[in-house]
Amino acid sequence: MQRREFLAQSARLAGSLAIFPRIPGGFQTVSGTPGATPADSLVFFETSDTKYQSVYSAALEVLAHNIVPVSGYVRPVLIEGSQYHGIWLECAPYEGLVYAAIRPDVARDDHLAFFALQREDGQLPCWIRDTRVGFGQIQMVVPIAATAWELAQQTGDSELLEKAYNGGSRWDAWLRRYRDTRRTGLCEGFCTYDTGHDNSPRWKGIPNACPDGDARHCPPDPTLPRLCPDLSATVYGGRVALAAMARALGKNSEADRWLAGAEAIRSAIMARLYVAEDAAFYDLDAQNRFVRVRGDLITRVLGEHVANPGTFANVYEHQIHVVTRFWPAYPFPSIALDDPAFVRPVPPNSWGGAAQALTALRSPRWMEHYGRPADLAQLMTQWNAAILRAGKFLQQMDPLDGTFTSGPGDYSPAALVFFDFTWRLAGVRAVGDNLEWNVRPPAPEVRARYRVRVAPTITAELRYVSGYAELYVGSRRLLRTTAVVRLITDRHGNLKSAAGVDSRTATVHLDLDSGRRRTFTIAPNQSLKL
């Protein structure tokens, strides 16, 4: 796609379909109290369930409160909150993307802050706190290039596109120069904080940070540097996004080079860091020994879609979707339950076993891609139920009983989990050229409305009344149903497909407003064309 085509298509999406209206010349600053949730938010939710409504509103309040200035950048950003007074490269851009339905301007700044403070040699800050900026580790998970590309597509933001492409290209070059010292084509980990796995047995005995607070320097340890599958997957995902951005900018030869580079690192991950008999990805240390700790790094590799469908099925069936490993009552533990390294009891800020809100928040990126919407719905239901019980937004919980580790609360990733999962479980979402209706009727006595603006004067709305779900585009009702199912329509409400999002096979009756009834049976995770 050439740059002119990208801008035209993005303007059409943002102006008439997607949930972010394009603002000529960039984003406007929301007037009123800094960080306040704008009254003209593009999504609206209300329910007669007073407990749920209270926690949902509290989530939005926490997020609005956590929009504050940070060191070296001119506009406020959405910080981690709780005891974390800043933004981290591994999570802030993705958190901003999730929050974009409420504040697209904040989502933009959660990206641009990192590019604004990028060093001349291409290094991105690992974190930007309220008082200083850090460069002591690489600390990356979801690629900033990938989230920037998605946000630019949604909003038609050509400035973000160009800054992200230039900044992402320079960051990739820095990683090639300083984090491939073994010349394997993979990305190397030097310290615990490189992957953000604080207090994890994965990094037992390894320094937390790089010497002299400089991510170019590897600690003097004979087992370092390590070849890391999750860091390498982040590089892979970034290159795929850079290829797409290059196409949008009319740089077709550069796009081809990015895709070739992406395939090279993907092939190296699979050849060197995947152990098929274990159905797991592991670090490979400097002495060419696997660090055989089964951790959530596996989900991070899946998050960038490195595995082909066959490999994914092997990993999912033998590791991820196993109740004694990564699929207990409250997925996902940061270390497999049956791994000897699992840490119990659960200490604070521990990637040694606790189920982390950050991991839950990232789950839709790969569970949807690999066609597991019903399993994702189970995870989301459990997380939102645990947050409802806690009444606070905390960092981590025990994966067996859903008890959160005590703390100050106000943790943005947990608030985003509740916000995002509310809509993914039972709301309507604008996704590309389509509307995604996640139909999940509550008890008959509970009423609820989910509304999203899909054009300046048109909304899509999912209403729950007396145990029925009613789907509306504008003032026109499309259908009624009591089924649990995902329906995909075009922006006019014409049915295109369905997906099984219940834990059991469901018989779905759709009472269309044309007077016809449409009936079909759908299994969990199954997809049907309608």
Buried (B, 14 or more C-beta within 10 A) or exposed (E): BEBEEBBEBBBBBBBBBBBBBBBEEBBEEBEEEEBBBBEEBBBEBBBEBEEBBEBBEBBBBBBBBBBBBBBBBEBBBBBBBBEBBBBBBBBBBBBBBBBBBBBBBBBBBBBBBBBBBBEEEBBBBBBBBEEEBBBBBBBBBBBBBBBBBBBBBBBBBBEBBBBBBBBBBBBBEBBBEBBBBBEBBBBBBBBBBBBBBBBBBBBEEBBBBBBEEBBBBBBEBEBBBBBBBBBBBBBBBBBBBBBBBBBBBBBEEBBEBBBEBBEBBBEBBBEBBBEEEBBBBBBBBBEEEBBEBBBBBBBBBBBBBBBEEEBBBBBBEBBBBBEEBBBBBBBBBBBBBEBEBBBEEBEEBBBBBBBBBBBBBBBBBBBBEBBBBBBBBBBBBBBBEBBBEBEBBBBBBBBBEBBBBEBEBBBBBBBBBBBBBBBBBBBBBBEEEBBBBBBBBBEEEBBBBBBBBBBEEBBBBBBBBEEBBBBBBBEEBBBBBBBBBBBBBEBEBEBEEBBBBBEEEBEBBBBBBEEEEBEBEBEBBBBBEE
